[in-house]
Amino acid sequence: MQVNRIKIPKQIDELVEMQSETGNPISKVLFRIKAELQGIWLTFMRCFNYPVKDNTIKLAIVWFTLSFGFYGLSVWFPDVIKHLQADEYASKVKTHNNERIEDFTFNFTLENQIHTNGIFINDRFISMKFKSVTFIDSTFRNCYFDDVTSVGSYFKNCTFIEAFFYNSDIDDSKLINTEVINSTFHHNKTGCQMTFDDDYSAYWVYFVNFLGTLAVLPGNIVSALLMDKIGRLTMLGGSMILSGISCFFLWFGTSESMMIGMLCLYNGLSISAWNSLDVITVELYPTDRRGTGFGFCNALCKLAAVLGNLIFGSLVGITKAIPILLASSVLVCGGLVGLRLPDTRPNVLM
């Protein structure tokens, strides 16, 4: 009698197919995939069996809340700083009204200005830049534009009469409700003319993230030295609660330097929670469920990170109250739940 199936005693009860040399390889592969998926599902469900069920639920809450608050604020911080920069930049705008300039050569950069009801006659704009400059209800008569680059600059309700444009990037997208009469355009610049010098905030976002990442180094050192002395739970709960409390100080952040300081403080406090949470998660699960339990918690972590990025990112420039209260409440609640976990410091790994 030929045996092609045998039931073997294993922790995960399954039928292992003993294919013969003439067996169908496709059915063999499908059977193996089915067996593996069934084994994964059974192992996952065992994470919700006694005695680790309560620990799994508590760990899921802590992982979700910590990830939601941490990654949400990590996205919110640079955008808020960028928004503060934009507000400060707009507050320094220079306004020129009813000016009349004739036979003048502009060969320097005009930046952060608004010109209203201006008249420019026989003027030359040569090898220059317009940076955040807006002309409103202005007239340009017999003006010459050569090698002109504009960033965030517009001409609104203006009139160009017998103007000549050569090697410039002034096109229809920057001429808003503007009338062009007997004017000539030659060799217009195409493509994006913006550089990091023109948009410093693009570099600033990366620099702020670098400072926030650098701030976790002291937290890593402290958590490594004190993990076994003060205990995992004390470090986890204390770090999350202190991180939540530090969020309230963001309400008083009205400048770039203050917000960067708060970012570094927040990252330095929260990294201890991440380190202790990793250790607790590993020590609470027995060997046969440790990888699955840890993977489940990390999956929730990534889901919370996505939700945090979407929710906090949509609130940039609208209000500071909701992100601050949301992050604080989430982190404090997660820290209190973390304190309810069993202490694993004196235990031996199962």
SEROLO-410599 format. One record per residue: residue in one letter; x, y, z negated of N, C-alpha, C in turn. Coordinates in steps of 0.1 Angstrom, whole numbers, plus 2048, in hexadecimal, padded with zeros to 3 digits. Atoms other than C-alpha are relative to their C-alpha. Layout:
// SEROLO-410599
resn	n.xx	n.yy	n.zz	ca.xx	ca.yy	ca.zz	c.xx	c.yy	c.zz
A	X	Y	Z	X	Y	Z	X	Y	Z
...
END
This chain:
// SEROLO-410599
resn	n.xx	n.yy	n.zz	ca.xx	ca.yy	ca.zz	c.xx	c.yy	c.zz
M	809	7F4	800	800	800	800	809	80C	800
Q	7F8	7F4	7FF	80E	822	80A	7FA	80A	7F7
V	805	7F6	80A	80C	83D	7EF	804	80E	807
N	7FD	7F2	7FB	809	861	7FD	7FC	80B	7F6
R	803	7F6	80B	7FC	872	7DD	803	7FA	7F3
I	7FD	805	80D	807	86F	7BA	7FE	80C	7F6
K	803	7F7	80A	7FB	881	79B	80B	7FF	7F5
I	7F4	800	80A	819	88B	784	7FC	808	7F4
P	803	7F8	80C	817	898	760	809	80D	801
K	7F9	7F3	800	821	8BD	761	7F8	80A	7F7
Q	808	7F6	807	817	8DC	74D	7F5	806	809
I	80B	7FB	7F6	804	8E8	76C	7FC	7F3	807
D	804	80D	7FA	7F0	8C9	777	7FD	802	80F
E	802	7FE	7F1	7F2	8C6	79D	803	7F3	807
L	7FD	80B	7F8	7F3	8AC	7B8	80B	803	809
V	7F5	7FE	7F7	814	8AA	7CA	7FF	7F6	80B
E	802	808	7F4	810	89D	7ED	80D	7FA	804
M	7F4	807	7FC	82A	883	7F6	7FE	7FD	80F
Q	802	801	7F1	82A	888	81C	80A	7F6	805
S	7F8	80A	7F9	837	86C	832	807	808	80B
E	7F9	7F9	7F5	84E	873	84F	7F7	804	80B
T	809	7FC	7F5	830	874	866	7F5	80A	7FB
G	80A	7F7	806	81C	88C	84F	800	80D	808
N	803	7F3	7F9	80E	8AD	85D	808	80B	7F8
P	7F9	7F6	807	827	8C9	854	7F8	80C	7FC
I	808	7F4	803	80C	8E4	856	7F8	7FD	7F3
S	808	803	80C	7F6	8D3	83C	809	7FF	7F4
K	7F7	801	80C	815	8CD	826	803	80E	7FB
V	7FD	7F2	804	81D	8F3	827	7F4	806	7F9
L	80C	7FB	806	7F9	8FC	820	7FD	7FB	7F2
F	802	806	80D	7F7	8E4	804	809	806	7F5
R	7F7	7FB	809	816	8F1	7F4	7FD	80F	7FC
I	804	7F2	803	80A	916	7F7	7F4	800	7F6
K	80B	801	808	7E9	90C	7E8	804	7FC	7F1
A	7FC	804	80D	7FA	8FA	7CB	807	80B	7F9
E	7F9	7F5	807	811	917	7C4	7F7	80B	7FC
L	809	7F5	804	7F5	931	7C4	7F7	7FB	7F4
Q	808	806	80C	7E0	91A	7AD	809	800	7F3
G	7F7	800	80C	7FE	917	796	802	80E	7FB
I	7FF	7F2	805	803	93D	795	7F3	805	7F9
W	80D	7FB	806	7DE	943	78E	7FE	7F9	7F2
L	802	807	80D	7DE	929	772	80A	806	7F5
T	7F7	7FA	80A	7FD	938	762	7FC	80E	7FC
F	805	7F2	803	7EE	95B	765	7F5	7FF	7F6
M	80C	801	80A	7CE	950	753	805	7FB	7F3
R	7FB	804	80D	7E3	940	738	805	80C	7F8
C	7FC	7F4	807	7EF	963	72F	7F4	806	7F8
F	80C	7FB	807	7CB	969	723	7FB	7F5	7F7
N	804	80A	80A	7CA	94A	70D	806	803	7F3
Y	7FA	7FF	80E	7D1	947	6E8	80D	7FA	800
P	801	7F5	809	7E8	952	6D9	805	80D	806
V	7FA	7F4	7FA	7F4	96C	6F2	7F5	809	807
K	80A	7F9	7F9	7D2	979	6FE	800	80F	7FB
D	800	7F3	806	7D1	997	6E6	80C	808	804
N	7F4	7F9	7FD	7F5	99F	6ED	800	805	80F
T	801	7FC	7F2	7EF	99F	713	7F7	80C	802
I	809	7F4	7FE	7D2	9B8	710	807	80C	7FA
K	7FA	7F4	806	7E5	9CF	6F9	80C	804	809
L	7F5	7FD	7F7	804	9CD	70F	7FC	807	80D
A	806	7FA	7F3	7EF	9D5	72E	7FC	80E	7FD
I	804	7F2	803	7E1	9F4	71D	80D	809	7FE
V	7F4	7F8	802	804	A00	712	807	803	80D
W	7FA	7FE	7F3	813	9FA	734	7F9	80A	809
F	808	7F7	7F7	7F7	A0C	746	801	80E	7FB
T	800	7F3	805	7F6	A2A	730	80E	807	801
L	7F3	7FA	7FF	81B	A2F	72F	804	803	80E
S	7FD	7FD	7F2	81F	A2C	754	7F7	80B	806
F	809	7F6	7FB	801	A42	75B	805	80E	7FC
G	7FB	7F3	805	80E	A5E	745	80E	804	805
F	7F2	7FD	7FC	833	A5B	74F	800	804	80E
Y	7FF	7FD	7F1	82F	A59	775	7F7	80B	804
G	809	7F5	7FD	812	A71	775	807	80E	7FE
L	7F9	7F4	803	826	A8C	764	80D	802	808
S	7F4	7FF	7F7	845	A84	778	7FE	806	80D
V	804	7FA	7F4	833	A8E	797	7FB	80E	7FD
W	806	7F3	803	821	AAC	786	80B	80A	7FD
F	7F5	7F6	804	841	ABC	778	806	807	80B
P	7FA	7F9	7F5	853	AC4	798	7F7	809	808
D	80A	7F7	7F9	834	AD1	7A9	7FC	80C	7F8
V	803	7F4	808	82B	AE7	78C	80B	80A	800
I	7F5	7F7	7FF	84E	AF5	78C	800	807	80D
K	801	7FA	7F3	84B	AFB	7B1	7F5	80B	801
H	80B	7F7	800	82A	B0C	7AB	803	80D	7F8
L	7FC	7F4	808	839	B23	790	80A	808	809
Q	7F7	7F8	7F7	854	B2C	7A9	7F9	808	80A
A	807	7F9	7F6	83B	B35	7C3	7F8	80C	7FA
D	806	7F4	807	828	B4B	7AA	809	80B	7FD
E	7F6	7F6	803	847	B5C	79F	805	807	80D
Y	7FB	7FB	7F3	852	B61	7C4	7F5	80A	805
A	80A	7F7	7FB	830	B70	7CD	7FE	80C	7F7
S	801	7F4	809	831	B87	7AF	80A	80B	803
K	7F5	7F7	7FD	851	B97	7BD	7FE	805	80E
V	802	7FB	7F2	842	B9F	7E0	801	80F	800
K	7FF	7F2	7FD	84A	BC1	7EE	7F6	804	80A
T	80B	7FC	7F6	82E	BD4	7FF	804	80E	806
H	7FD	7F3	7F9	833	BEF	819	7F4	804	808
N	80C	7FC	7FA	816	C03	825	802	80D	809
N	800	7F4	7F7	812	C1C	842	80E	805	804
E	7F2	7FC	7FC	837	C1B	84C	801	802	80F
R	7FE	7FE	7F2	843	C28	86D	810	800	802
I	7F2	802	7FE	865	C1C	879	803	800	80F
E	7FD	7FE	7F2	874	C27	89A	80F	7FE	803
D	7F2	802	7FC	895	C1D	8AC	809	7FB	7F5
F	7F9	806	80B	8A1	C07	890	804	7F2	803
T	7FB	80E	7FD	8B5	BE7	892	7FF	7F8	7F3
F	801	809	80B	8AB	BCB	87A	809	7F4	803
N	7F7	80B	7FE	8C8	BB3	878	803	7F9	7F2
F	7FF	806	80D	8C3	BA7	854	7F3	7F8	7FD
T	80C	808	804	8AA	B90	842	7F6	808	7F9
L	80B	7FA	807	888	B9D	838	7F9	7F5	7F9
E	806	80B	808	87A	B89	81B	7F6	805	7F6
N	80A	7FE	80A	85B	B88	806	7FA	80E	801
Q	805	7F2	7FE	84B	BA7	814	7F2	7FF	807
I	80C	7FE	7F9	829	BB3	820	800	80E	806
H	800	7F4	7F9	827	BCE	83A	7F2	803	806
T	80E	7FE	7FD	805	BDE	83F	7FF	80E	808
N	802	7F4	7F8	7FB	BF8	85A	80D	807	804
G	7F3	7FA	7FB	81F	BFC	866	800	802	80F
I	7FE	7FD	7F2	82A	C0A	887	80F	7FF	803
F	7F2	802	7FC	84A	BFE	897	802	803	80F
I	7FF	7FC	7F2	856	C0F	8B6	80F	800	804
N	7F3	801	7FA	875	C07	8CB	80A	7FA	7F5
D	7F7	807	80A	883	BF1	8AE	805	7F3	806
R	7FA	80C	7FC	89A	BD4	8B2	802	7F6	7F5
F	7FF	80A	80A	898	BB4	89E	80A	7F5	806
I	7F6	807	7FA	8B9	BA2	8A5	807	7F7	7F6
S	7F9	80A	809	8C8	B82	895	7FC	801	7F2
M	805	7FE	80D	8B2	B84	877	7F5	7F6	7FC
K	80A	809	805	899	B71	862	7F4	807	7F9
F	80B	7FC	808	876	B77	855	7FD	7F5	7F7
K	803	80A	80A	871	B64	835	7F4	805	7F7
S	80C	7FD	808	84E	B66	826	7FD	80F	802
V	803	7F2	7FC	847	B87	838	7F3	800	808
T	80D	7FF	7F9	824	B91	843	7FE	80E	805
F	803	7F3	7FA	81B	BAD	85A	7F1	800	803
I	80E	7FF	7FF	7F7	BB9	858	7FC	80D	807
D	805	7F4	7F9	7E6	BD1	870	80C	809	804
S	7F4	7F8	7FB	808	BDC	87E	801	800	80F
T	7FE	7FF	7F2	812	BE7	8A0	80F	800	804
F	7F2	800	7FB	832	BDF	8B3	800	804	80E
R	800	7FA	7F3	839	BF4	8D1	80F	800	806
N	7F3	800	7FA	857	BEE	8E8	80B	7FA	7F7
C	7F6	806	80A	868	BD8	8CE	806	7F4	807
Y	7F8	80B	7FA	883	BBE	8D6	803	7F6	7F5
F	7FD	80A	80A	885	B9D	8C3	80A	7F6	806
D	7F6	809	7FB	8A5	B89	8C9	805	7F7	7F4
D	7FB	80A	809	8AF	B69	8B6	7F9	803	7F2
V	807	7FE	80D	894	B6E	89B	7FA	7F3	7FB
T	806	80C	807	88A	B52	883	7F7	804	7F5
S	809	7FD	80B	86C	B53	86D	7FB	7F4	7F8
V	805	80A	809	862	B3E	84F	7F5	805	7F7
G	80B	7FB	809	840	B42	83F	7FC	80E	803
S	803	7F2	7FD	83B	B63	852	7F6	800	80B
Y	80B	800	7F7	81D	B6E	866	7FD	80F	804
F	804	7F3	7FB	810	B8B	87A	7F0	800	801
K	80E	801	801	7EB	B91	872	7FA	80D	805
N	807	7F4	7FB	7D5	BA9	886	80A	80A	805
C	7F6	7F7	7FB	7F4	BB8	896	7FE	802	80F
T	800	7FD	7F1	7FA	BC6	8B9	80E	801	805
F	7F3	7FF	7F9	819	BC1	8CF	7FE	806	80D
I	801	7F9	7F3	81C	BD9	8EC	80E	800	806
E	7F3	800	7F9	838	BD3	905	80C	7FB	7F8
A	7F6	806	808	84C	BBE	8ED	807	7F5	808
F	7F8	80A	7F9	868	BA6	8F8	805	7F6	7F5
F	7FC	80A	809	86E	B85	8E6	80A	7F7	807
Y	7F6	809	7FA	88E	B71	8ED	806	7F8	7F5
N	7FA	809	809	89A	B52	8DB	7FB	802	7F2
S	806	7FE	80D	881	B57	8BF	7F5	7F6	7FE
D	80A	80B	803	868	B40	8AE	7F2	806	7FD
I	80D	7FA	802	84B	B59	8AD	7F7	7FB	80B
D	809	806	7F6	82E	B47	8BE	7F2	802	7FB
D	80F	7FE	803	808	B44	8BD	7FD	7FC	7F2
S	804	805	80E	808	B32	89B	803	80B	7F6
K	7FD	7F5	80A	817	B52	88B	7FA	80D	804
L	807	7F4	7FB	803	B6B	89F	7F1	7FE	7FD
I	80D	802	804	7E2	B6B	88D	7F7	80C	803
N	808	7F5	7FC	7C7	B80	89D	808	80C	805
T	7F6	7F6	7FB	7E3	B93	8AE	7FF	801	80F
E	801	7FD	7F2	7E1	BA4	8CF	80E	803	806
V	7F3	7FF	7F9	7FF	BA1	8E7	7FD	806	80E
I	803	7F9	7F4	7FF	BBA	903	80E	802	808
N	7F4	7FE	7F7	819	BBA	920	80D	7FC	7F9
S	7F4	805	807	832	BA6	90B	805	7F3	806
T	7F9	80B	7F9	84B	B8C	916	806	7F7	7F5
F	7FA	80A	809	856	B6C	905	80A	7F7	809
H	7F6	808	7F9	877	B5B	911	807	7F7	7F6
H	7F8	80A	808	888	B3B	903	7FC	800	7F2
N	804	801	80E	873	B38	8E4	806	7F4	7F9
K	7FB	80B	808	881	B23	8C8	7F4	7F7	7FD
T	80A	80A	803	86E	B03	8C3	805	7F7	7F4
G	7FC	808	80B	86D	AEB	8A6	800	807	7F3
C	800	7FA	80D	870	AF1	881	80D	807	7FE
Q	7F3	7F8	803	889	B0D	878	803	801	7F1
M	7FE	7FE	80E	887	B08	853	80C	7F8	7FB
T	7F5	807	806	8A6	AFE	83F	7FF	801	7F1
F	801	800	80F	8AD	AF8	81A	803	80E	7FB
D	7FE	7F2	804	8B9	B1C	818	7F3	808	800
D	80D	7F9	7FF	897	B27	823	7F6	7FB	7F6
D	80A	806	809	883	B0F	80D	808	7FA	7F5
Y	7F7	805	80B	898	B0C	7ED	7F8	7F7	7F7
S	808	808	809	87A	AFC	7DB	801	7F1	804
A	7FF	80E	7FC	87F	ADC	7F0	80C	7FA	7F9
Y	7F4	805	807	8A2	AD8	7E1	7FD	800	7F1
W	802	7FE	80E	895	AE3	7BF	7F8	7F4	7FB
V	808	80C	804	87C	AC5	7BD	809	7F5	7FD
Y	7F6	80B	802	899	AAC	7C1	809	803	7F3
F	7F7	7FD	80B	8AE	ABF	7A8	7F9	7FF	7F2
V	808	801	80D	892	AC0	78D	7FF	7F1	7FD
N	801	80F	802	88D	A9A	792	80D	7FA	7FB
F	7F3	805	804	8B3	A95	78E	802	803	7F1
L	7FE	7FD	80E	8B3	AA8	76D	7F7	7F8	7F7
G	809	808	808	895	A95	761	805	7F2	7FE
T	7FA	80D	801	8A6	A74	769	80C	800	7F7
L	7F4	7FF	808	8C6	A7F	759	7FD	801	7F1
A	804	7FE	80E	8B3	A87	739	7FE	7F2	7F9
V	802	80D	807	8AC	A62	733	80C	7F9	7FB
L	7F4	807	805	8D0	A59	72D	801	801	7F1
P	7FF	800	80E	8D0	A65	709	7F5	7F7	7F9
G	80A	808	806	8AF	A53	703	804	7F1	802
N	7FB	80E	7FF	8BE	A32	711	80A	7FD	7F6
I	7F5	803	80A	8DC	A35	6FA	7F9	7FF	7F2
V	806	801	80D	8C6	A3C	6DB	7F8	7F3	7FF
S	808	80D	801	8AE	A1F	6E3	809	7F4	7FF
A	7F7	80C	801	8CB	A07	6E8	806	7FF	7F2
L	7FA	800	80E	8DA	A11	6C6	7F6	7FD	7F5
L	809	801	80B	8BA	A11	6B2	7F5	7F6	802
M	80A	80A	7FD	8A5	9F6	6C2	7FE	7F6	7F5
D	801	80A	80B	8AD	9DC	6A8	800	805	7F2
K	800	7FA	80E	8B0	9F4	68B	7F2	805	7FC
I	80D	7FB	804	88F	A05	68C	7F4	7F7	805
G	80A	809	7FB	87C	9EA	69F	7FA	805	80D
R	805	7FD	7F3	86C	9E8	6C1	7F3	808	7FF
L	80D	7F9	801	849	9F2	6B6	801	80E	7FC
T	7FF	7F2	805	854	A11	6A3	806	809	80C
M	7FB	7F8	7F4	868	A1C	6C2	7F6	802	80B
L	80A	7FF	7F5	84C	A14	6DA	7F5	80A	7FC
G	80B	7F7	805	830	A25	6C6	805	80E	7FE
G	7FB	7F3	803	845	A42	6BA	804	808	80D
S	7FB	7FA	7F4	854	A49	6DC	7F3	805	808
M	80C	7FD	7F9	831	A49	6ED	7F9	80C	7F9
I	807	7F5	807	821	A5F	6D2	808	80D	801
L	7F8	7F4	7FF	83E	A78	6D2	800	805	80F
S	801	7FB	7F2	83C	A79	6F9	7F3	807	802
G	80D	7F9	7FF	817	A81	6F6	800	80D	7FA
I	800	7F3	807	81D	A9C	6DD	808	80A	808
S	7F7	7F7	7F9	839	AAB	6F2	7F8	806	80C
C	807	7FB	7F4	820	AAF	70F	7F8	80D	7FC
F	807	7F4	804	80D	AC9	6FA	808	80D	802
F	7F7	7F5	7FF	82B	AE0	6FC	801	805	80F
L	800	7FC	7F2	827	AE1	722	7F6	80C	802
W	80A	7F5	7FF	80A	AF9	71C	807	80E	7FF
F	7F9	7F3	801	823	B14	713	80B	802	80A
G	7F6	7FF	7F5	839	B0D	731	7FC	80A	80B
T	804	7F6	7F6	838	B2D	745	80C	804	809
S	7F5	7FE	7F7	85A	B2C	756	807	7F3	804
E	7F9	80C	7FB	870	B14	769	809	7F9	7F5
S	7F6	805	80A	88A	B10	74D	7F8	7F9	7F5
M	808	806	80B	86F	B08	733	7FA	7F3	805
M	806	80C	7FB	85E	AEE	749	80B	7F5	802
I	7F6	80A	7FF	87F	ADD	751	805	7FB	7F3
G	7FC	804	80E	888	ADC	72C	7F5	7F6	7FB
M	80B	809	804	866	ACC	725	801	7F2	808
L	7FE	80C	7F9	86C	AB3	741	80B	7F7	7FB
C	7F5	808	806	88D	AA8	733	7FD	7FA	7F3
L	805	805	80D	87E	AA5	710	7F7	7F5	802
Y	80A	80B	7FE	861	A90	71D	807	7F4	805
N	7F9	80C	7FB	877	A79	731	809	7F9	7F6
G	7F7	805	80A	890	A75	715	7F8	7F8	7F5
L	808	807	80A	874	A6B	6FC	7F9	7F3	806
S	807	80B	7FA	861	A54	714	808	7F4	804
I	7F8	80B	7FC	87E	A3F	71F	802	7F6	7F5
S	7FF	809	80B	881	A30	6FD	7F4	7F6	7FF
A	80C	809	800	85D	A23	700	801	7F6	80B
W	7FF	80A	7F5	865	A13	722	80A	7F5	7FB
N	7F6	80A	804	884	A01	713	7FA	7F6	7F6
S	805	809	80B	872	9F4	6F4	7F4	7F8	806
L	80B	808	7FA	853	9EA	709	805	7F4	808
D	7FA	80B	7F8	869	9D5	720	804	7F4	7F6
V	7FB	80A	80A	878	9C3	701	7F4	7F9	7FA
I	80C	805	807	856	9BE	6F0	7F9	7F6	80A
T	807	808	7F6	846	9B0	710	807	7F2	802
V	7F9	80D	7FE	861	996	714	7FF	7F7	7F4
E	800	808	80C	861	98B	6F0	7F2	7FB	7FC
L	80D	804	805	83B	988	6EC	7FB	7F4	808
Y	805	80B	7F8	837	96E	708	809	7F4	7FE
P	7F7	80C	800	843	94A	706	806	7FE	80E
T	7F9	801	7F3	85A	93E	722	7F8	7FD	80C
D	808	805	7F5	840	92D	737	7F6	80B	805
R	809	7F5	7FC	82C	94E	739	806	80D	801
R	7F9	7F3	801	846	969	736	801	807	80D
G	7FF	7F9	7F3	84C	970	75B	7F3	804	805
T	80D	7FC	7FC	827	970	763	7FB	80C	7F8
G	805	7F5	808	81E	986	746	807	80D	803
F	7F8	7F4	7FD	83A	99F	74D	7FC	805	80E
G	804	7FB	7F3	830	9A0	772	7F3	806	800
F	80D	7FB	801	80C	9A6	769	801	80E	7FA
C	7FE	7F2	806	816	9C4	753	806	809	80A
N	7FA	7F7	7F6	82C	9D2	76E	7F7	803	80B
A	80A	7FD	7F6	810	9CF	787	7F7	80B	7FC
L	808	7F5	806	7FA	9E4	770	808	80D	800
C	7F8	7F4	800	817	9FC	76D	800	807	80D
K	800	7FA	7F3	819	A02	792	7F3	806	804
L	80E	7FB	7FD	7F3	A06	795	7FE	80D	7F8
A	801	7F4	808	7F4	A20	779	809	80B	806
A	7F7	7F6	7FA	811	A32	78A	7F9	806	80C
V	807	7FB	7F5	7FD	A35	7AA	7F5	809	7FC
L	80C	7F8	805	7DE	A42	798	805	80D	7FA
G	7FA	7F4	806	7F4	A5A	784	804	80A	80A
N	7FB	7F7	7F6	804	A68	7A3	7F4	807	807
L	80C	7FB	7F9	7E2	A6D	7B4	7F9	80B	7F7
I	808	7F7	809	7D0	A7D	796	808	80C	7FC
F	7F8	7F5	805	7EC	A93	789	804	809	80C
G	7FC	7F9	7F5	7F7	A9D	7AC	7F5	809	805
S	80B	7F8	7FC	7D4	AAA	7B4	7FD	80C	7F7
L	803	7F5	809	7D4	AC1	796	80B	80A	800
V	7F5	7F6	7FF	7F4	AD4	79F	7FA	80D	805
G	805	7F3	7FC	7EC	AF9	7A1	7F2	803	7FC
I	80E	7FE	804	7C9	AF5	794	7FE	803	7F1
T	800	7FE	80E	7CC	AF1	76F	80B	7F8	7F9
K	7F6	808	808	7E5	AE7	755	7FA	7F9	7F4
A	806	806	80C	7CC	ADD	73A	7FD	7F2	802
I	804	80E	7FE	7BF	ABD	74A	80C	7F7	800
P	7F4	80A	800	7E2	AAD	752	806	7FF	7F2
I	7FA	800	80D	7EF	AB7	72F	7F8	7F7	7F6
L	809	807	809	7D1	AAA	71C	7FF	7F1	804
L	801	80D	7FB	7CF	A8B	732	80C	7F8	7FC
A	7F4	807	803	7F3	A81	72E	802	7FE	7F2
S	7FE	801	80F	7F4	A88	709	7F7	7F6	7FA
S	809	80A	806	7D5	A74	701	803	7F2	804
V	7FD	80D	7FB	7DF	A57	717	80D	7FA	7F8
L	7F4	805	806	802	A55	708	7FE	7FD	7F1
V	802	802	80E	7F7	A59	6E4	7F7	7F3	7FD
C	808	80C	801	7DC	A3E	6E8	808	7F4	803
G	7F8	80B	7FD	7F4	A27	6F8	80A	7FD	7F5
G	7F7	802	80B	80D	A2C	6DC	7FA	7FA	7F4
L	807	806	80B	7F3	A24	6C2	7FD	7F1	802
V	802	80E	7FD	7EA	A04	6D4	80D	7F8	7FF
G	7F3	807	801	80F	9FB	6D6	804	7FD	7F2
L	7FD	803	80E	812	9FE	6B1	7F8	7F4	7FA
R	808	80C	804	7F8	9E2	6AE	806	7F3	805
L	7FA	80C	7FB	80E	9C9	6C0	808	7FA	7F4
P	7F8	806	80B	820	9AF	6AA	80E	803	802
D	7F2	7FD	800	843	9B6	6A0	808	7F3	804
T	7F8	80C	7FB	85B	99F	6B4	80E	800	7FC
R	7F1	7FF	803	87C	9AA	6A4	805	7F4	7F9
P	7FA	80C	807	87F	98C	68C	7FD	7F3	807
N	805	80C	7FA	870	973	6A4	80B	7FA	809
V	7F8	807	7F6	883	959	6B9	7F8	7FE	80C
L	807	801	7F4	87A	958	6DD	7FA	7F1	802
M	807	80D	7FE	861	93C	6E5	804	7FA	80D
END
